[in-house]
């Protein structure tokens, strides 16, 4: 409901919720590709900051360095498919 309220004040009606703040950059580029420059980025400053889990079954979510490599590869993949 909070996201819908924020979206409404920006003249939007269908917000996209992104649970992990490290996804915001990728979502920004994809949204810009789809919607042009009329994208809005908003985040909850009170959200927890411990986003990485050293015991995660997904290696790219275990720490910021591996995440960065994963994201760079994802961006290449998205560009090759025309998503960015």
N, C-alpha and C positions, 0 to 999 in steps of 0.2 A: 504494500500500500504506500509505503514511503517513496519507493521508486516511481510509482505512478503519479504521485503528487509532484515530485520533482520534474518528471517528464511533462506533465501538464503545464507547469509554469514556463517550460521552454517551448510550448506549442507542439509537443509530441504526444502520442497516445499509446505506443506499445514499447515500453522500455525493455532493454536487454540486460539481464542481471548477470554479472560476471563474478564468480565466487572467489577467484584467486587474483590478487592484484597484479601478478606477473603476466596475466592474460590481457590486461588493459591495452598494452601497446599493440598487440596483434589485432585485437578487436577494433582499435582506432583505425588502423590502416585498412582493414576489411570494410568497416563502415564508411570510411572516406571513399573507397572505391565504389561502393554500392550507392551511397546517398550524396556524394559530393562533399562540399565543405560544411554542410549543415549538421555536423555531428556534435554531440554534447558528451563530455566526460565528467562524471561526478563520482566521488567515492566517499565512503564513510570513514572519517578520520578516527573514529573510535574503534575501528576493527582491530582484531588481534594482529600482532606482527610476526609471530612464529610460523611462517608459511611453509617451511621446509621440514621434512621428516627424514632423519638419517636412516630409519628402518623401513622406509617405503618400498613397496614391491616395484614401483616405477622408478628406475634409476635417475631419471631427469628431475624428479621432485625431491631428491635427497639433499640438494644444496644449490646455492646460487650459481656456482661455476658450471656445473653440469647443465643446469637450467638454461643458462645463456647459450651454450653450444646447441642444445636442443632447439631453442627458439630460432637461432640463426639458420639451422637446417630447415625448420618449419617455414621460415620466410622464403627460402629458396624454393621449396616445394609449392608454396602458395603463389609465388610469382610465375613459376612454370605453368601453373594451371590457370593463370589469369585472375586469381582471386585478390591480388594486391596490385 
